[in-house]
Amino acid sequence: MLEEIGEPYELTIMSQEEGAGEEHRRRHPLGRVPVLEDGDGFLFESAAICLHLADLHPEAELIPLLGTRERALVYQWTIFPPAELEQPLIEAATQAARDPERAAAAREVFYARADAVSDALEGTDYLVGGRFTVADVLVGSALGFAARSGFDGLSETVMAYIARLIERPAYQRAAQLTGG
């Protein structure tokens, strides 16, 4: 998201020990990432950070005008990954060795939810209004993680969507910075 808006920023990558430390817990009470620090303090949760950055940088055109149907759809799809995609994705990954049946069931739930994204992408390259928005940053992140983690049951539509997102110059720059 920071690369998409084109503003300078400083990226801090922490060790697991640093993330669990008191200093970081002052930034995020659960010791997680990401956390955005700006002149007003700290903000955590990916969706909140991305929506805030989109609002602060309207010139990047990553969020439609307030009060429009397209804005509501951006909210919908921005909330969709943490509400619908991440839980079964994480469950499938964490249960793979311990409880393969539970992991398989979680994968099926994930695929069904990913199919909702696939359906929304029919006939368009992006989720809202035919253009790249903050919603694509978040949905693409979750789906891209799944694809990199061996979730091979994603539809061709979703795989093509992930490929489009990966080709974006902002994604390429961010991947170089984070080694991903």
KEVEX-545065 format. One record per residue: x, y, z of N, C-alpha, C in turn; residue number from 1; residue in one letter. Coordinates in pm, whole numbers, padded with zeros to 5 digits. Layout:
KEVEX-545065
pt nx=X, ny=Y, nz=Z, cax=X, cay=Y, caz=Z, cx=X, cy=Y, cz=Z, nr=NUM, rest=a $
...
***
This chain:
KEVEX-545065
pt nx=00083, ny=-00119, nz=00000, cax=00000, cay=00000, caz=00000, cx=00087, cy=00125, cz=00000, nr=1, rest=m $
pt nx=00192, ny=00123, nz=00080, cax=00282, cay=00239, caz=00085, cx=00349, cy=00263, cz=-00050, nr=2, rest=l $
pt nx=00384, ny=00157, nz=-00119, cax=00442, cay=00173, caz=-00252, cx=00339, cy=00224, cz=-00351, nr=3, rest=e $
pt nx=00216, ny=00181, nz=-00339, cax=00110, cay=00227, caz=-00429, cx=00084, cy=00377, cz=-00415, nr=4, rest=e $
pt nx=00090, ny=00430, nz=-00293, cax=00063, cay=00573, caz=-00276, cx=00183, cy=00658, cz=-00314, nr=5, rest=i $
pt nx=00302, ny=00599, nz=-00316, cax=00419, cay=00669, caz=-00365, cx=00480, cy=00771, cz=-00269, nr=6, rest=g $
pt nx=00444, ny=00762, nz=-00143, cax=00503, cay=00851, caz=-00044, cx=00623, cy=00782, cz=00021, nr=7, rest=e $
pt nx=00724, ny=00860, nz=00062, cax=00838, cay=00798, caz=00130, cx=00797, cy=00740, cz=00265, nr=8, rest=p $
pt nx=00863, ny=00634, nz=00304, cax=00835, cay=00570, caz=00432, cx=00960, cy=00496, cz=00478, nr=9, rest=y $
pt nx=00959, ny=00460, nz=00604, cax=01068, cay=00381, caz=00661, cx=01010, cy=00246, cz=00703, nr=10, rest=e $
pt nx=01070, ny=00139, nz=00656, cax=01026, cay=00004, caz=00688, cx=01116, cy=-00052, cz=00797, nr=11, rest=l $
pt nx=01055, ny=-00104, nz=00902, cax=01130, cay=-00169, caz=01010, cx=01090, cy=-00315, cz=01012, nr=12, rest=t $
pt nx=01188, ny=-00401, nz=00999, cax=01163, cay=-00545, caz=01008, cx=01221, cy=-00591, cz=01141, nr=13, rest=i $
pt nx=01136, ny=-00657, nz=01219, cax=01176, cay=-00698, caz=01353, cx=01196, cy=-00848, cz=01361, nr=14, rest=m $
pt nx=01279, ny=-00887, nz=01456, cax=01291, cay=-01029, caz=01488, cx=01168, cy=-01069, cz=01569, nr=15, rest=s $
pt nx=01147, ny=-01198, nz=01585, cax=01034, cay=-01246, caz=01665, cx=01049, cy=-01196, cz=01809, nr=16, rest=q $
pt nx=01169, ny=-01195, nz=01858, cax=01195, cay=-01147, caz=01995, cx=01160, cy=-00999, cz=02009, nr=17, rest=e $
pt nx=01199, ny=-00918, nz=01911, cax=01165, cay=-00775, caz=01915, cx=01014, cy=-00754, cz=01910, nr=18, rest=e $
pt nx=00946, ny=-00833, nz=01829, cax=00801, cay=-00823, caz=01817, cx=00728, cy=-00856, cz=01946, nr=19, rest=g $
pt nx=00787, ny=-00943, nz=02026, cax=00725, cay=-00982, caz=02153, cx=00763, cy=-00888, cz=02267, nr=20, rest=a $
pt nx=00855, ny=-00796, nz=02241, cax=00905, cay=-00708, caz=02347, cx=00808, cy=-00598, cz=02386, nr=21, rest=g $
pt nx=00834, ny=-00540, nz=02502, cax=00749, cay=-00433, caz=02555, cx=00744, cy=-00311, cz=02463, nr=22, rest=e $
pt nx=00856, ny=-00278, nz=02401, cax=00857, cay=-00160, caz=02312, cx=00755, cy=-00177, cz=02200, nr=23, rest=e $
pt nx=00755, ny=-00296, nz=02139, cax=00659, cay=-00318, caz=02030, cx=00517, cy=-00330, cz=02082, nr=24, rest=h $
pt nx=00499, ny=-00384, nz=02200, cax=00364, cay=-00395, caz=02257, cx=00303, cy=-00258, cz=02286, nr=25, rest=r $
pt nx=00385, ny=-00157, nz=02297, cax=00330, cay=-00021, caz=02309, cx=00274, cy=00025, cz=02174, nr=26, rest=r $
pt nx=00325, ny=-00032, nz=02067, cax=00274, cay=-00001, caz=01933, cx=00150, cy=-00084, cz=01901, nr=27, rest=r $
pt nx=00155, ny=-00212, nz=01938, cax=00045, cay=-00306, caz=01912, cx=00028, cy=-00392, cz=02036, nr=28, rest=h $
pt nx=-00087, ny=-00388, nz=02101, cax=-00102, cay=-00458, caz=02228, cx=-00083, cy=-00610, cz=02221, nr=29, rest=p $
pt nx=-00096, ny=-00667, nz=02102, cax=-00076, cay=-00811, caz=02086, cx=00062, cy=-00845, cz=02029, nr=30, rest=l $
pt nx=00143, ny=-00742, nz=02005, cax=00278, cay=-00764, caz=01954, cx=00283, cy=-00811, cz=01811, nr=31, rest=g $
pt nx=00186, ny=-00775, nz=01732, cax=00179, cay=-00820, caz=01592, cx=00220, cy=-00709, cz=01496, nr=32, rest=r $
pt nx=00229, ny=-00744, nz=01371, cax=00255, cay=-00649, caz=01263, cx=00146, cy=-00667, cz=01159, nr=33, rest=v $
pt nx=00121, ny=-00569, nz=01078, cax=00191, cay=-00441, caz=01068, cx=00138, cy=-00338, cz=01168, nr=34, rest=p $
pt nx=00221, ny=-00237, nz=01187, cax=00185, cay=-00119, caz=01264, cx=00235, cy=00001, cz=01185, nr=35, rest=v $
pt nx=00148, ny=00099, nz=01171, cax=00185, cay=00223, caz=01104, cx=00209, cy=00328, cz=01212, nr=36, rest=l $
pt nx=00323, ny=00394, nz=01204, cax=00351, cay=00507, caz=01292, cx=00351, cy=00632, cz=01207, nr=37, rest=e $
pt nx=00268, ny=00727, nz=01245, cax=00268, cay=00856, caz=01177, cx=00283, cy=00964, cz=01284, nr=38, rest=d $
pt nx=00268, ny=01086, nz=01246, cax=00287, cay=01196, caz=01340, cx=00187, cy=01198, cz=01454, nr=39, rest=g $
pt nx=00077, ny=01122, nz=01441, cax=-00027, cay=01121, caz=01543, cx=-00020, cy=01001, cz=01636, nr=40, rest=d $
pt nx=00064, ny=00904, nz=01607, cax=00074, cay=00785, caz=01691, cx=00079, cy=00658, cz=01608, nr=41, rest=g $
pt nx=00026, ny=00551, nz=01664, cax=00031, cay=00420, caz=01601, cx=-00107, cy=00374, cz=01558, nr=42, rest=f $
pt nx=-00111, ny=00298, nz=01449, cax=-00233, cay=00238, caz=01398, cx=-00199, cy=00095, cz=01358, nr=43, rest=l $
pt nx=-00280, ny=00000, nz=01405, cax=-00257, cay=-00139, caz=01366, cx=-00381, cy=-00197, cz=01301, nr=44, rest=f $
pt nx=-00369, ny=-00314, nz=01248, cax=-00466, cay=-00388, caz=01167, cx=-00453, cy=-00345, cz=01021, nr=45, rest=e $
pt nx=-00421, ny=-00440, nz=00937, cax=-00392, cay=-00413, caz=00796, cx=-00502, cy=-00336, cz=00725, nr=46, rest=s $
pt nx=-00627, ny=-00378, nz=00744, cax=-00737, cay=-00310, caz=00675, cx=-00748, cy=-00165, cz=00718, nr=47, rest=a $
pt nx=-00736, ny=-00139, nz=00848, cax=-00743, cay=-00002, caz=00898, cx=-00629, cy=00082, cz=00842, nr=48, rest=a $
pt nx=-00511, ny=00026, nz=00841, cax=-00394, cay=00099, caz=00788, cx=-00415, cy=00132, cz=00641, nr=49, rest=i $
pt nx=-00456, ny=00034, nz=00563, cax=-00472, cay=00056, caz=00419, cx=-00582, cy=00158, cz=00389, nr=50, rest=c $
pt nx=-00695, ny=00148, nz=00459, cax=-00803, cay=00245, caz=00437, cx=-00759, cy=00385, cz=00478, nr=51, rest=l $
pt nx=-00688, ny=00395, nz=00589, cax=-00639, cay=00525, caz=00635, cx=-00543, cy=00587, cz=00533, nr=52, rest=h $
pt nx=-00449, ny=00507, nz=00483, cax=-00354, cay=00558, caz=00384, cx=-00425, cy=00600, cz=00255, nr=53, rest=l $
pt nx=-00525, ny=00523, nz=00214, cax=-00600, cay=00560, caz=00094, cx=-00672, cy=00693, cz=00115, nr=54, rest=a $
pt nx=-00729, ny=00712, nz=00234, cax=-00796, cay=00839, caz=00264, cx=-00698, cy=00956, cz=00269, nr=55, rest=d $
pt nx=-00580, ny=00932, nz=00323, cax=-00480, cay=01039, caz=00334, cx=-00421, cy=01079, cz=00199, nr=56, rest=l $
pt nx=-00431, ny=00989, nz=00102, cax=-00369, cay=01013, caz=-00029, cx=-00470, cy=00992, cz=-00141, nr=57, rest=h $
pt nx=-00570, ny=01078, nz=-00149, cax=-00673, cay=01061, caz=-00253, cx=-00615, cy=01071, cz=-00394, nr=58, rest=p $
pt nx=-00503, ny=01140, nz=-00410, cax=-00439, cay=01153, caz=-00542, cx=-00396, cy=01017, cz=-00598, nr=59, rest=e $
pt nx=-00377, ny=00917, nz=-00511, cax=-00340, cay=00783, caz=-00557, cx=-00460, cy=00708, cz=-00615, nr=60, rest=a $
pt nx=-00580, ny=00759, nz=-00592, cax=-00704, cay=00703, caz=-00645, cx=-00722, cy=00555, cz=-00611, nr=61, rest=e $
pt nx=-00696, ny=00522, nz=-00485, cax=-00710, cay=00384, caz=-00440, cx=-00839, cy=00359, cz=-00364, nr=62, rest=l $
pt nx=-00922, ny=00464, nz=-00350, cax=-01051, cay=00449, caz=-00284, cx=-01149, cy=00547, cz=-00348, nr=63, rest=i $
pt nx=-01267, ny=00499, nz=-00385, cax=-01367, cay=00587, caz=-00447, cx=-01419, cy=00693, cz=-00349, nr=64, rest=p $
pt nx=-01495, ny=00784, nz=-00403, cax=-01548, cay=00894, caz=-00323, cx=-01638, cy=00844, cz=-00210, nr=65, rest=l $
pt nx=-01631, ny=00914, nz=-00099, cax=-01713, cay=00885, caz=00018, cx=-01861, cy=00892, cz=-00020, nr=66, rest=l $
pt nx=-01938, ny=00796, nz=00030, cax=-02082, cay=00795, caz=00006, cx=-02126, cy=00726, cz=-00121, nr=67, rest=g $
pt nx=-02032, ny=00678, nz=-00203, cax=-02068, cay=00610, caz=-00328, cx=-02082, cy=00460, cz=-00306, nr=68, rest=t $
pt nx=-02154, ny=00396, nz=-00396, cax=-02167, cay=00250, caz=-00392, cx=-02030, cy=00185, cz=-00405, nr=69, rest=r $
pt nx=-01944, ny=00240, nz=-00491, cax=-01810, cay=00183, caz=-00507, cx=-01730, cy=00192, cz=-00377, nr=70, rest=e $
pt nx=-01747, ny=00300, nz=-00301, cax=-01678, cay=00312, caz=-00172, cx=-01725, cy=00201, cz=-00079, nr=71, rest=r $
pt nx=-01857, ny=00176, nz=-00076, cax=-01911, cay=00069, caz=00008, cx=-01854, cy=-00066, cz=-00033, nr=72, rest=a $
pt nx=-01840, ny=-00088, nz=-00163, cax=-01782, cay=-00215, caz=-00210, cx=-01635, cy=-00227, cz=-00172, nr=73, rest=l $
pt nx=-01562, ny=-00116, nz=-00170, cax=-01424, cay=-00120, caz=-00122, cx=-01422, cy=-00161, cz=00024, nr=74, rest=v $
pt nx=-01511, ny=-00105, nz=00105, cax=-01519, cay=-00146, caz=00246, cx=-01547, cy=-00296, cz=00255, nr=75, rest=y $
pt nx=-01645, ny=-00342, nz=00178, cax=-01682, cay=-00483, caz=00180, cx=-01562, cy=-00573, cz=00153, nr=76, rest=q $
pt nx=-01493, ny=-00546, nz=00042, cax=-01381, cay=-00632, caz=00002, cx=-01257, cy=-00612, cz=00089, nr=77, rest=w $
pt nx=-01244, ny=-00495, nz=00150, cax=-01131, cay=-00472, caz=00240, cx=-01148, cy=-00552, cz=00369, nr=78, rest=t $
pt nx=-01271, ny=-00566, nz=00413, cax=-01300, cay=-00640, caz=00535, cx=-01308, cy=-00791, cz=00508, nr=79, rest=i $
pt nx=-01331, ny=-00830, nz=00386, cax=-01347, cay=-00971, caz=00350, cx=-01226, cy=-01058, cz=00387, nr=80, rest=f $
pt nx=-01103, ny=-01017, nz=00359, cax=-00990, cay=-01105, caz=00394, cx=-00981, cy=-01138, cz=00544, nr=81, rest=p $
pt nx=-00978, ny=-01037, nz=00634, cax=-00969, cay=-01075, caz=00775, cx=-01095, cy=-01145, cz=00827, nr=82, rest=p $
pt nx=-01210, ny=-01114, nz=00771, cax=-01334, cay=-01173, caz=00819, cx=-01359, cy=-01312, cz=00762, nr=83, rest=a $
pt nx=-01319, ny=-01338, nz=00638, cax=-01357, cay=-01462, caz=00571, cx=-01242, cy=-01549, cz=00522, nr=84, rest=e $
pt nx=-01133, ny=-01489, nz=00476, cax=-01026, cay=-01569, caz=00415, cx=-00918, cy=-01612, cz=00514, nr=85, rest=l $
pt nx=-00881, ny=-01526, nz=00604, cax=-00763, cay=-01553, caz=00687, cx=-00783, cy=-01667, cz=00787, nr=86, rest=e $
pt nx=-00899, ny=-01677, nz=00851, cax=-00920, cay=-01781, caz=00952, cx=-00905, cy=-01921, cz=00892, nr=87, rest=q $
pt nx=-00974, ny=-01957, nz=00784, cax=-00954, cay=-02092, caz=00732, cx=-00814, cy=-02111, cz=00672, nr=88, rest=p $
pt nx=-00756, ny=-02007, nz=00620, cax=-00620, cay=-02015, caz=00566, cx=-00522, cy=-02050, cz=00677, nr=89, rest=l $
pt nx=-00531, ny=-01980, nz=00788, cax=-00442, cay=-02005, caz=00902, cx=-00470, cy=-02142, cz=00964, nr=90, rest=i $
pt nx=-00596, ny=-02176, nz=00977, cax=-00631, cay=-02306, caz=01033, cx=-00575, cy=-02420, cz=00947, nr=91, rest=e $
pt nx=-00588, ny=-02410, nz=00817, cax=-00535, cay=-02514, caz=00728, cx=-00384, cy=-02526, cz=00743, nr=92, rest=a $
pt nx=-00316, ny=-02414, nz=00755, cax=-00170, cay=-02417, caz=00768, cx=-00126, cy=-02474, cz=00903, nr=93, rest=a $
pt nx=-00192, ny=-02432, nz=01010, cax=-00148, cay=-02475, caz=01144, cx=-00190, cy=-02617, cz=01177, nr=94, rest=t $
pt nx=-00293, ny=-02668, nz=01112, cax=-00341, cay=-02802, caz=01143, cx=-00291, cy=-02908, cz=01044, nr=95, rest=q $
pt nx=-00216, ny=-02869, nz=00945, cax=-00173, cay=-02963, caz=00840, cx=-00105, cy=-03087, cz=00898, nr=96, rest=a $
pt nx=-00013, ny=-03071, nz=00991, cax=00059, cay=-03185, caz=01047, cx=-00018, cy=-03250, cz=01162, nr=97, rest=a $
pt nx=-00083, ny=-03170, nz=01245, cax=-00153, cay=-03221, caz=01364, cx=-00283, cy=-03292, cz=01334, nr=98, rest=r $
pt nx=-00362, ny=-03232, nz=01244, cax=-00496, cay=-03284, caz=01218, cx=-00529, cy=-03264, cz=01069, nr=99, rest=d $
pt nx=-00478, ny=-03355, nz=00985, cax=-00497, cay=-03340, caz=00840, cx=-00642, cy=-03328, cz=00796, nr=100, rest=p $
pt nx=-00734, ny=-03395, nz=00864, cax=-00876, cay=-03385, caz=00827, cx=-00929, cy=-03245, cz=00855, nr=101, rest=e $
pt nx=-00892, ny=-03190, nz=00968, cax=-00934, cay=-03054, caz=01002, cx=-00873, cy=-02954, cz=00904, nr=102, rest=r $
pt nx=-00745, ny=-02976, nz=00868, cax=-00679, cay=-02889, caz=00771, cx=-00749, cy=-02897, cz=00635, nr=103, rest=a $
pt nx=-00785, ny=-03016, nz=00594, cax=-00854, cay=-03032, caz=00465, cx=-00990, cy=-02963, cz=00467, nr=104, rest=a $
pt nx=-01061, ny=-02973, nz=00577, cax=-01191, cay=-02906, caz=00589, cx=-01174, cy=-02754, cz=00583, nr=105, rest=a $
pt nx=-01069, ny=-02704, nz=00649, cax=-01043, cay=-02560, caz=00646, cx=-01007, cy=-02515, cz=00505, nr=106, rest=a $
pt nx=-00931, ny=-02597, nz=00433, cax=-00898, cay=-02564, caz=00293, cx=-01025, cy=-02553, cz=00210, nr=107, rest=r $
pt nx=-01118, ny=-02643, nz=00228, cax=-01243, cay=-02639, caz=00152, cx=-01322, cy=-02512, cz=00183, nr=108, rest=e $
pt nx=-01325, ny=-02474, nz=00310, cax=-01391, cay=-02348, caz=00347, cx=-01322, cy=-02232, cz=00277, nr=109, rest=v $
pt nx=-01188, ny=-02233, nz=00281, cax=-01112, cay=-02126, caz=00216, cx=-01144, cy=-02121, cz=00067, nr=110, rest=f $
pt nx=-01142, ny=-02235, nz=-00001, cax=-01169, cay=-02237, caz=-00144, cx=-01309, cy=-02183, cz=-00176, nr=111, rest=y $
pt nx=-01407, ny=-02218, nz=-00095, cax=-01542, cay=-02167, caz=-00118, cx=-01545, cy=-02015, cz=-00106, nr=112, rest=a $
pt nx=-01473, ny=-01962, nz=-00010, cax=-01468, cay=-01817, caz=00007, cx=-01386, cy=-01750, cz=-00103, nr=113, rest=r $
pt nx=-01280, ny=-01816, nz=-00146, cax=-01201, cay=-01763, caz=-00259, cx=-01284, cy=-01764, cz=-00387, nr=114, rest=a $
pt nx=-01376, ny=-01860, nz=-00398, cax=-01465, cay=-01864, caz=-00515, cx=-01557, cy=-01742, cz=-00519, nr=115, rest=d $
pt nx=-01590, ny=-01686, nz=-00403, cax=-01670, cay=-01562, caz=-00402, cx=-01592, cy=-01448, cz=-00466, nr=116, rest=a $
pt nx=-01462, ny=-01447, nz=-00443, cax=-01376, cay=-01347, caz=-00507, cx=-01372, cy=-01374, cz=-00658, nr=117, rest=v $
pt nx=-01356, ny=-01499, nz=-00694, cax=-01352, cay=-01537, caz=-00835, cx=-01479, cy=-01492, cz=-00906, nr=118, rest=s $
pt nx=-01594, ny=-01515, nz=-00843, cax=-01721, cay=-01473, caz=-00901, cx=-01726, cy=-01322, cz=-00920, nr=119, rest=d $
pt nx=-01676, ny=-01248, nz=-00822, cax=-01677, cay=-01100, caz=-00830, cx=-01586, cy=-01049, cz=-00940, nr=120, rest=a $
pt nx=-01486, ny=-01128, nz=-00975, cax=-01389, cay=-01087, caz=-01078, cx=-01433, cy=-01123, cz=-01220, nr=121, rest=l $
pt nx=-01542, ny=-01196, nz=-01234, cax=-01587, cay=-01234, caz=-01368, cx=-01608, cy=-01109, cz=-01454, nr=122, rest=e $
pt nx=-01536, ny=-01104, nz=-01565, cax=-01551, cay=-00994, caz=-01660, cx=-01478, cy=-00865, cz=-01623, nr=123, rest=g $
pt nx=-01396, ny=-00868, nz=-01519, cax=-01323, cay=-00748, caz=-01478, cx=-01186, cy=-00787, cz=-01421, nr=124, rest=t $
pt nx=-01094, ny=-00694, nz=-01424, cax=-00959, cay=-00722, caz=-01373, cx=-00947, cy=-00700, cz=-01223, nr=125, rest=d $
pt nx=-01032, ny=-00615, nz=-01167, cax=-01021, cay=-00579, caz=-01025, cx=-01158, cy=-00585, cz=-00960, nr=126, rest=y $
pt nx=-01161, ny=-00583, nz=-00828, cax=-01283, cay=-00608, caz=-00753, cx=-01387, cy=-00497, cz=-00759, nr=127, rest=l $
pt nx=-01343, ny=-00372, nz=-00767, cax=-01438, cay=-00260, caz=-00758, cx=-01419, cy=-00164, cz=-00874, nr=128, rest=v $
pt nx=-01523, ny=-00144, nz=-00950, cax=-01523, cay=-00042, caz=-01054, cx=-01425, cy=-00063, cz=-01167, nr=129, rest=g $
pt nx=-01375, ny=-00185, nz=-01183, cax=-01283, cay=-00214, caz=-01292, cx=-01146, cy=-00150, cz=-01277, nr=130, rest=g $
pt nx=-01115, ny=-00101, nz=-01156, cax=-00982, cay=-00041, caz=-01137, cx=-00923, cy=-00088, cz=-01005, nr=131, rest=r $
pt nx=-00793, ny=-00081, nz=-00995, cax=-00720, cay=-00122, caz=-00875, cx=-00754, cy=-00030, cz=-00759, nr=132, rest=f $
pt nx=-00789, ny=-00091, nz=-00644, cax=-00821, cay=-00014, caz=-00523, cx=-00755, cy=-00080, cz=-00402, nr=133, rest=t $
pt nx=-00773, ny=-00016, nz=-00289, cax=-00723, cay=-00069, caz=-00163, cx=-00779, cy=-00209, cz=-00138, nr=134, rest=v $
pt nx=-00897, ny=-00239, nz=-00186, cax=-00955, cay=-00373, caz=-00169, cx=-00866, cy=-00478, cz=-00234, nr=135, rest=a $
pt nx=-00810, ny=-00447, nz=-00350, cax=-00723, cay=-00543, caz=-00418, cx=-00593, cy=-00565, cz=-00342, nr=136, rest=d $
pt nx=-00546, ny=-00464, nz=-00272, cax=-00425, cay=-00481, caz=-00190, cx=-00449, cy=-00590, cz=-00086, nr=137, rest=v $
pt nx=-00561, ny=-00580, nz=-00017, cax=-00588, cay=-00673, caz=00093, cx=-00633, cy=-00810, cz=00047, nr=138, rest=l $
pt nx=-00726, ny=-00816, nz=-00046, cax=-00772, cay=-00945, caz=-00096, cx=-00656, cy=-01015, cz=-00168, nr=139, rest=v $
pt nx=-00583, ny=-00941, nz=-00248, cax=-00470, cay=-00999, caz=-00320, cx=-00362, cy=-01051, cz=-00227, nr=140, rest=g $
pt nx=-00342, ny=-00984, nz=-00116, cax=-00243, cay=-01029, caz=-00018, cx=-00280, cy=-01166, cz=00038, nr=141, rest=s $
pt nx=-00403, ny=-01182, nz=00079, cax=-00448, cay=-01310, caz=00135, cx=-00445, cy=-01421, cz=00030, nr=142, rest=a $
pt nx=-00494, ny=-01392, nz=-00089, cax=-00494, cay=-01494, caz=-00194, cx=-00353, cy=-01528, cz=-00241, nr=143, rest=l $
pt nx=-00268, ny=-01427, nz=-00248, cax=-00129, cay=-01451, caz=-00287, cx=-00058, cy=-01538, cz=-00186, nr=144, rest=g $
pt nx=-00083, ny=-01513, nz=-00057, cax=-00024, cay=-01596, caz=00048, cx=-00070, cy=-01741, cz=00032, nr=145, rest=f $
pt nx=-00199, ny=-01759, nz=00006, cax=-00252, cay=-01894, caz=-00013, cx=-00183, cy=-01963, cz=-00131, nr=146, rest=a $
pt nx=-00169, ny=-01893, nz=-00241, cax=-00106, cay=-01952, caz=-00360, cx=00040, cy=-01989, cz=-00331, nr=147, rest=a $
pt nx=00112, ny=-01902, nz=-00262, cax=00252, cay=-01930, caz=-00227, cx=00263, cy=-02044, cz=-00126, nr=148, rest=r $
pt nx=00156, ny=-02069, nz=-00052, cax=00156, cay=-02173, caz=00052, cx=00106, cy=-02308, cz=00001, nr=149, rest=s $
pt nx=00088, ny=-02320, nz=-00129, cax=00051, cay=-02449, caz=-00186, cx=-00098, cy=-02476, cz=-00197, nr=150, rest=g $
pt nx=-00180, ny=-02374, nz=-00184, cax=-00324, cay=-02392, caz=-00204, cx=-00348, cy=-02397, cz=-00355, nr=151, rest=f $
pt nx=-00347, ny=-02517, nz=-00408, cax=-00351, cay=-02534, caz=-00553, cx=-00492, cy=-02549, cz=-00609, nr=152, rest=d $
pt nx=-00594, ny=-02528, nz=-00528, cax=-00732, cay=-02539, caz=-00575, cx=-00796, cy=-02407, cz=-00610, nr=153, rest=g $
pt nx=-00715, ny=-02302, nz=-00624, cax=-00769, cay=-02170, caz=-00659, cx=-00809, cy=-02168, cz=-00806, nr=154, rest=l $
pt nx=-00915, ny=-02098, nz=-00836, cax=-00965, cay=-02092, caz=-00974, cx=-00866, cy=-02022, cz=-01066, nr=155, rest=s $
pt nx=-00883, ny=-02046, nz=-01195, cax=-00799, cay=-01978, caz=-01294, cx=-00818, cy=-01827, cz=-01286, nr=156, rest=e $
pt nx=-00940, ny=-01785, nz=-01259, cax=-00969, cay=-01641, caz=-01247, cx=-00890, cy=-01581, cz=-01132, nr=157, rest=t $
pt nx=-00887, ny=-01649, nz=-01018, cax=-00812, cay=-01600, caz=-00902, cx=-00663, cy=-01601, cz=-00931, nr=158, rest=v $
pt nx=-00615, ny=-01706, nz=-00993, cax=-00471, cay=-01713, caz=-01025, cx=-00431, cy=-01602, cz=-01122, nr=159, rest=m $
pt nx=-00515, ny=-01572, nz=-01220, cax=-00485, cay=-01462, caz=-01312, cx=-00487, cy=-01328, cz=-01238, nr=160, rest=a $
pt nx=-00578, ny=-01312, nz=-01145, cax=-00587, cay=-01191, caz=-01061, cx=-00458, cy=-01174, cz=-00980, nr=161, rest=y $
pt nx=-00415, ny=-01281, nz=-00915, cax=-00291, cay=-01275, caz=-00838, cx=-00174, cy=-01237, cz=-00929, nr=162, rest=i $
pt nx=-00168, ny=-01296, nz=-01047, cax=-00060, cay=-01264, caz=-01141, cx=-00062, cy=-01116, cz=-01180, nr=163, rest=a $
pt nx=-00182, ny=-01060, nz=-01203, cax=-00191, cay=-00916, caz=-01236, cx=-00139, cy=-00831, cz=-01122, nr=164, rest=r $
pt nx=-00174, ny=-00868, nz=-01000, cax=-00131, cay=-00791, caz=-00885, cx=00020, cy=-00798, cz=-00866, nr=165, rest=l $
pt nx=00076, ny=-00914, nz=-00885, cax=00221, cay=-00933, caz=-00870, cx=00298, cy=-00852, cz=-00974, nr=166, rest=i $
pt nx=00239, ny=-00831, nz=-01090, cax=00306, cay=-00756, caz=-01197, cx=00308, cy=-00606, cz=-01172, nr=167, rest=e $
pt nx=00230, ny=-00558, nz=-01078, cax=00226, cay=-00414, caz=-01051, cx=00363, cy=-00366, cz=-01003, nr=168, rest=r $
pt nx=00410, ny=-00254, nz=-01055, cax=00541, cay=-00203, caz=-01012, cx=00550, cy=-00182, cz=-00861, nr=169, rest=p $
pt nx=00443, ny=-00136, nz=-00797, cax=00445, cay=-00115, caz=-00652, cx=00467, cy=-00248, cz=-00579, nr=170, rest=a $
pt nx=00403, ny=-00354, nz=-00626, cax=00422, cay=-00486, caz=-00565, cx=00567, cy=-00529, cz=-00581, nr=171, rest=y $
pt nx=00621, ny=-00510, nz=-00700, cax=00759, cay=-00550, caz=-00725, cx=00857, cy=-00477, cz=-00633, nr=172, rest=q $
pt nx=00834, ny=-00348, nz=-00616, cax=00922, cay=-00270, caz=-00525, cx=00909, cy=-00320, cz=-00382, nr=173, rest=r $
pt nx=00787, ny=-00343, nz=-00337, cax=00766, cay=-00391, caz=-00200, cx=00828, cy=-00529, cz=-00179, nr=174, rest=a $
pt nx=00816, ny=-00615, nz=-00278, cax=00874, cay=-00750, caz=-00269, cx=01026, cy=-00742, cz=-00257, nr=175, rest=a $
pt nx=01087, ny=-00651, nz=-00328, cax=01232, cay=-00634, caz=-00317, cx=01272, cy=-00590, cz=-00176, nr=176, rest=q $
pt nx=01195, ny=-00503, nz=-00117, cax=01227, cay=-00452, caz=00018, cx=01211, cy=-00561, cz=00125, nr=177, rest=l $
pt nx=01112, ny=-00646, nz=00109, cax=01079, cay=-00744, caz=00212, cx=01134, cy=-00883, cz=00183, nr=178, rest=t $
pt nx=01196, ny=-00899, nz=00067, cax=01249, cay=-01030, caz=00032, cx=01140, cy=-01129, cz=-00006, nr=179, rest=g $
pt nx=01020, ny=-01079, nz=-00038, cax=00908, cay=-01170, caz=-00071, cx=00858, cy=-01139, cz=-00201, nr=180, rest=g $
***
